[in-house]
């Protein structure tokens, strides 16, 4: 698939690294939508914009899911059928975007997860454990082979905007996977390289235990619907 068929959506909250991320994405020729989700110092006032750089500002912090939804709506408005989500902390490498777009044919209503290679330096053990826990529930609820359900580096079709999603924080990404799969739509993975800085240099708003518990709780709430779906009642 044409690697430029997708806009790139980057939520940010007080990330000084956003400027480096935006430059790297723009240098590769992608159109980018930055969603400033209530930063203390407005990103919009500091970023240089051009015809391929769009800024959306939330006056207050609404959550990663809400930011991605805003970015998805902008991508659709710009005429894109797909968008790539990536974080503003430099963990996701812009040069790997092409792996996501190459994973499907244009017109496929498929989500592509960039499954991160964790066999690198500085990956916290908590991240590995949290990913394993999350994967268990993701596989149970989607019946899909998923090895990195916590990766925020994904290619989405804009059709996910039609899903009845209630979450607005980190659990939004999981709820999208589950409800997309319930419609018998595909979820695939492609292995990507990532970057983990040393602990003292790391900036992340994902609280490993709190947000992992939140995602597990989402699965527990969805379990009755999963059983009804399995029995053919919905």
The 8 nearest C-alpha neighbors of each residue, nearest first, counted from 0:
[[1, 104, 101, 105, 100, 2, 103, 4],
 [2, 0, 3, 4, 100, 101, 105, 5],
 [1, 3, 100, 97, 4, 0, 101, 5],
 [4, 2, 5, 1, 29, 6, 28, 100],
 [3, 5, 1, 2, 79, 81, 6, 80],
 [6, 4, 82, 81, 3, 79, 83, 7],
 [5, 7, 82, 30, 31, 74, 83, 29],
 [6, 8, 31, 83, 82, 84, 32, 30],
 [9, 7, 32, 84, 70, 31, 83, 33],
 [8, 10, 33, 85, 86, 84, 34, 87],
 [11, 9, 34, 66, 33, 35, 86, 67],
 [10, 12, 35, 87, 36, 14, 34, 9],
 [11, 13, 38, 14, 36, 35, 37, 10],
 [12, 14, 38, 15, 11, 39, 40, 42],
 [15, 13, 16, 12, 17, 11, 87, 88],
 [16, 14, 17, 13, 18, 88, 19, 87],
 [15, 17, 14, 18, 19, 88, 87, 20],
 [18, 16, 20, 87, 15, 19, 14, 21],
 [19, 17, 21, 20, 16, 22, 15, 46],
 [18, 20, 22, 16, 17, 21, 23, 89],
 [21, 19, 17, 23, 18, 22, 24, 89],
 [20, 22, 24, 18, 23, 19, 17, 25],
 [21, 23, 25, 19, 20, 24, 26, 18],
 [24, 22, 26, 20, 21, 25, 19, 93],
 [25, 23, 21, 27, 26, 22, 93, 29],
 [26, 24, 28, 22, 27, 23, 29, 21],
 [25, 27, 23, 28, 24, 22, 29, 21],
 [28, 26, 25, 24, 29, 23, 94, 93],
 [27, 29, 25, 26, 30, 24, 3, 51],
 [30, 28, 25, 27, 24, 31, 3, 6],
 [29, 31, 51, 6, 52, 7, 28, 25],
 [32, 30, 7, 52, 6, 8, 29, 51],
 [31, 33, 53, 8, 54, 7, 52, 70],
 [34, 32, 9, 54, 10, 8, 53, 55],
 [35, 33, 10, 55, 36, 56, 66, 54],
 [34, 36, 56, 11, 37, 57, 55, 10],
 [37, 35, 57, 60, 12, 34, 38, 11],
 [36, 38, 59, 60, 57, 58, 35, 12],
 [37, 39, 12, 13, 40, 41, 36, 35],
 [40, 38, 41, 13, 37, 12, 42, 59],
 [41, 39, 38, 42, 13, 44, 37, 45],
 [42, 40, 43, 44, 38, 39, 45, 35],
 [41, 43, 45, 44, 46, 35, 40, 38],
 [42, 44, 41, 45, 46, 54, 56, 35],
 [43, 45, 42, 41, 46, 40, 47, 54],
 [46, 44, 42, 43, 47, 41, 40, 18],
 [47, 45, 43, 44, 42, 48, 18, 54],
 [46, 48, 45, 49, 52, 43, 44, 18],
 [49, 47, 52, 46, 53, 50, 51, 54],
 [48, 50, 52, 51, 47, 53, 30, 25],
 [49, 51, 52, 48, 53, 30, 31, 47],
 [52, 50, 30, 49, 31, 53, 29, 48],
 [53, 51, 31, 48, 49, 50, 32, 30],
 [52, 54, 32, 33, 31, 51, 48, 55],
 [53, 55, 33, 32, 34, 43, 56, 52],
 [56, 54, 34, 35, 33, 57, 53, 32],
 [57, 55, 35, 34, 58, 36, 54, 37],
 [56, 58, 36, 37, 59, 35, 60, 55],
 [59, 57, 37, 56, 60, 36, 38, 35],
 [60, 58, 37, 57, 61, 36, 38, 56],
 [59, 61, 37, 36, 62, 57, 58, 38],
 [60, 62, 65, 59, 36, 63, 167, 66],
 [63, 61, 168, 65, 64, 167, 60, 66],
 [62, 64, 168, 66, 65, 169, 67, 167],
 [65, 63, 167, 168, 171, 67, 66, 62],
 [64, 66, 167, 68, 62, 63, 67, 61],
 [67, 65, 63, 69, 64, 68, 10, 34],
 [68, 66, 70, 64, 69, 65, 71, 63],
 [67, 69, 71, 65, 70, 66, 64, 72],
 [70, 68, 66, 72, 67, 71, 65, 73],
 [69, 71, 67, 73, 68, 72, 8, 32],
 [72, 70, 68, 74, 73, 69, 67, 75],
 [71, 73, 75, 69, 70, 74, 76, 68],
 [72, 74, 76, 70, 75, 71, 77, 69],
 [75, 73, 71, 77, 76, 72, 79, 6],
 [74, 76, 79, 72, 78, 77, 73, 71],
 [75, 77, 73, 78, 74, 72, 79, 71],
 [78, 76, 74, 75, 79, 73, 6, 72],
 [77, 79, 75, 76, 74, 80, 73, 81],
 [80, 78, 75, 81, 74, 77, 5, 6],
 [79, 81, 157, 156, 75, 78, 5, 82],
 [82, 80, 156, 5, 157, 79, 155, 154],
 [81, 83, 5, 6, 155, 7, 154, 84],
 [82, 84, 154, 7, 153, 8, 6, 155],
 [85, 83, 8, 153, 152, 7, 9, 151],
 [84, 86, 152, 9, 151, 91, 8, 83],
 [85, 87, 88, 9, 91, 10, 151, 89],
 [86, 88, 17, 89, 11, 9, 16, 20],
 [87, 89, 90, 86, 16, 202, 14, 203],
 [90, 88, 91, 87, 20, 92, 16, 86],
 [91, 89, 194, 193, 88, 195, 92, 86],
 [92, 90, 193, 89, 85, 86, 93, 152],
 [91, 93, 94, 95, 193, 90, 89, 192],
 [94, 92, 95, 96, 24, 91, 23, 20],
 [93, 95, 92, 96, 97, 27, 24, 23],
 [94, 96, 93, 97, 98, 92, 191, 192],
 [97, 95, 98, 99, 93, 94, 100, 92],
 [96, 98, 100, 99, 95, 2, 101, 94],
 [99, 97, 101, 96, 95, 100, 102, 189],
 [100, 98, 102, 97, 96, 101, 154, 111],
 [99, 101, 97, 2, 102, 98, 0, 103],
 [100, 102, 98, 0, 99, 103, 97, 2],
 [101, 103, 99, 100, 98, 189, 111, 104],
 [104, 102, 101, 100, 0, 105, 107, 109],
 [103, 105, 0, 107, 106, 102, 101, 100],
 [106, 104, 0, 107, 103, 1, 4, 108],
 [105, 107, 104, 108, 80, 103, 109, 156],
 [106, 108, 109, 105, 104, 103, 156, 185],
 [109, 107, 156, 106, 184, 110, 185, 158],
 [110, 108, 185, 107, 186, 111, 184, 156],
 [109, 111, 186, 155, 154, 187, 185, 112],
 [110, 112, 154, 187, 188, 153, 186, 99],
 [113, 111, 153, 188, 114, 187, 189, 152],
 [112, 114, 152, 189, 153, 191, 190, 188],
 [115, 113, 190, 147, 112, 189, 191, 188],
 [116, 114, 191, 192, 117, 190, 113, 193],
 [115, 117, 192, 118, 191, 190, 114, 193],
 [116, 118, 119, 115, 122, 127, 193, 120],
 [119, 117, 116, 120, 122, 115, 121, 192],
 [120, 118, 117, 122, 121, 116, 195, 194],
 [119, 121, 122, 195, 118, 117, 196, 194],
 [120, 122, 195, 197, 123, 196, 119, 198],
 [121, 123, 120, 195, 124, 117, 119, 126],
 [124, 122, 125, 126, 121, 127, 198, 195],
 [123, 125, 127, 126, 128, 122, 129, 121],
 [126, 124, 128, 123, 127, 129, 207, 208],
 [127, 125, 129, 123, 124, 128, 130, 207],
 [126, 128, 124, 130, 125, 129, 131, 123],
 [129, 127, 125, 131, 130, 126, 124, 132],
 [130, 128, 126, 132, 131, 127, 125, 133],
 [129, 131, 133, 127, 128, 132, 134, 149],
 [132, 130, 134, 128, 129, 133, 127, 135],
 [133, 131, 129, 135, 134, 130, 128, 136],
 [132, 134, 130, 136, 135, 131, 129, 137],
 [135, 133, 137, 131, 136, 148, 132, 130],
 [136, 134, 132, 133, 138, 137, 139, 131],
 [135, 137, 139, 133, 134, 138, 140, 218],
 [136, 138, 134, 140, 139, 135, 141, 133],
 [139, 137, 142, 141, 136, 143, 135, 140],
 [138, 140, 136, 137, 142, 141, 135, 143],
 [139, 141, 137, 138, 142, 136, 177, 225],
 [140, 142, 143, 138, 177, 180, 139, 137],
 [143, 141, 138, 139, 140, 144, 137, 180],
 [144, 142, 141, 138, 145, 186, 180, 137],
 [143, 145, 138, 146, 142, 187, 186, 141],
 [146, 144, 147, 143, 148, 138, 134, 137],
 [145, 147, 134, 148, 114, 144, 188, 131],
 [148, 146, 114, 149, 150, 145, 130, 134],
 [147, 149, 134, 150, 145, 146, 133, 137],
 [150, 148, 147, 130, 151, 133, 173, 134],
 [151, 149, 152, 147, 148, 114, 113, 112],
 [150, 152, 153, 85, 149, 84, 86, 172],
 [151, 153, 85, 113, 150, 84, 112, 91],
 [154, 152, 112, 84, 111, 83, 113, 151],
 [153, 155, 83, 111, 110, 82, 99, 84],
 [156, 154, 110, 82, 81, 157, 83, 153],
 [155, 157, 81, 158, 80, 108, 159, 109],
 [156, 158, 159, 81, 80, 160, 155, 71],
 [157, 159, 160, 156, 161, 108, 162, 80],
 [160, 158, 161, 157, 162, 156, 175, 179],
 [159, 161, 158, 162, 157, 68, 71, 72],
 [160, 162, 159, 158, 163, 157, 164, 179],
 [161, 163, 159, 160, 164, 178, 179, 175],
 [164, 162, 165, 161, 178, 160, 175, 159],
 [163, 165, 162, 166, 174, 175, 171, 178],
 [164, 166, 163, 167, 171, 174, 162, 170],
 [167, 165, 171, 164, 168, 170, 64, 174],
 [166, 168, 64, 65, 171, 62, 63, 165],
 [167, 169, 62, 64, 63, 170, 171, 166],
 [170, 168, 171, 63, 64, 172, 210, 167],
 [169, 171, 214, 173, 172, 168, 166, 174],
 [172, 170, 166, 64, 174, 169, 167, 173],
 [171, 173, 175, 170, 174, 169, 176, 64],
 [174, 172, 176, 170, 175, 171, 177, 214],
 [173, 175, 171, 177, 176, 172, 178, 170],
 [174, 176, 172, 173, 178, 177, 179, 171],
 [177, 175, 173, 179, 174, 178, 180, 172],
 [176, 178, 174, 180, 141, 179, 175, 140],
 [177, 179, 181, 180, 175, 176, 174, 182],
 [178, 180, 176, 182, 181, 177, 175, 184],
 [179, 181, 183, 184, 177, 182, 178, 141],
 [182, 180, 178, 183, 179, 177, 141, 184],
 [181, 183, 180, 184, 179, 178, 185, 177],
 [184, 182, 180, 181, 185, 179, 178, 141],
 [185, 183, 180, 182, 179, 109, 108, 186],
 [186, 184, 109, 187, 110, 180, 183, 108],
 [185, 187, 110, 109, 111, 184, 143, 188],
 [188, 186, 111, 112, 110, 185, 189, 109],
 [189, 187, 112, 111, 113, 114, 190, 186],
 [188, 190, 113, 114, 191, 112, 99, 98],
 [189, 191, 114, 113, 115, 116, 188, 192],
 [192, 190, 115, 113, 114, 116, 95, 189],
 [191, 193, 116, 115, 190, 194, 95, 92],
 [194, 192, 91, 90, 92, 115, 191, 116],
 [195, 193, 90, 196, 91, 89, 192, 92],
 [194, 196, 121, 90, 122, 197, 193, 120],
 [197, 195, 201, 200, 198, 194, 121, 90],
 [196, 198, 200, 199, 121, 201, 195, 120],
 [199, 197, 201, 200, 196, 121, 123, 195],
 [198, 200, 197, 201, 196, 202, 121, 195],
 [201, 199, 197, 198, 196, 202, 195, 203],
 [200, 202, 198, 199, 196, 197, 203, 195],
 [203, 201, 88, 200, 204, 14, 199, 198],
 [204, 202, 205, 201, 88, 206, 14, 87],
 [203, 205, 206, 202, 12, 207, 63, 169],
 [206, 204, 203, 207, 210, 169, 209, 211],
 [207, 205, 210, 209, 208, 204, 211, 203],
 [208, 206, 210, 211, 209, 205, 126, 125],
 [207, 209, 211, 210, 206, 212, 129, 125],
 [210, 208, 212, 206, 211, 207, 213, 205],
 [209, 211, 213, 212, 206, 208, 207, 214],
 [210, 212, 208, 214, 213, 209, 207, 215],
 [213, 211, 215, 209, 210, 214, 208, 216],
 [212, 214, 210, 216, 211, 215, 209, 217],
 [213, 215, 217, 211, 170, 216, 212, 210],
 [214, 216, 212, 218, 217, 213, 211, 219],
 [217, 215, 219, 213, 218, 214, 212, 220],
 [216, 218, 214, 220, 215, 219, 221, 213],
 [219, 217, 221, 215, 216, 220, 222, 214],
 [218, 220, 216, 222, 221, 217, 215, 223],
 [219, 221, 217, 218, 222, 216, 223, 224],
 [222, 220, 218, 224, 219, 223, 225, 217],
 [221, 223, 225, 219, 224, 220, 218, 226],
 [224, 222, 226, 225, 221, 227, 220, 219],
 [225, 223, 227, 226, 222, 221, 228, 233],
 [224, 226, 222, 228, 223, 227, 229, 221],
 [225, 227, 229, 223, 228, 224, 230, 222],
 [228, 226, 224, 230, 232, 229, 225, 233],
 [229, 227, 233, 225, 231, 226, 230, 232],
 [228, 230, 226, 231, 227, 225, 232, 233],
 [231, 229, 227, 228, 232, 226, 233, 225],
 [230, 232, 228, 229, 233, 227, 226, 225],
 [231, 233, 227, 230, 228, 229, 226, 224],
 [232, 228, 231, 227, 224, 230, 229, 225]]
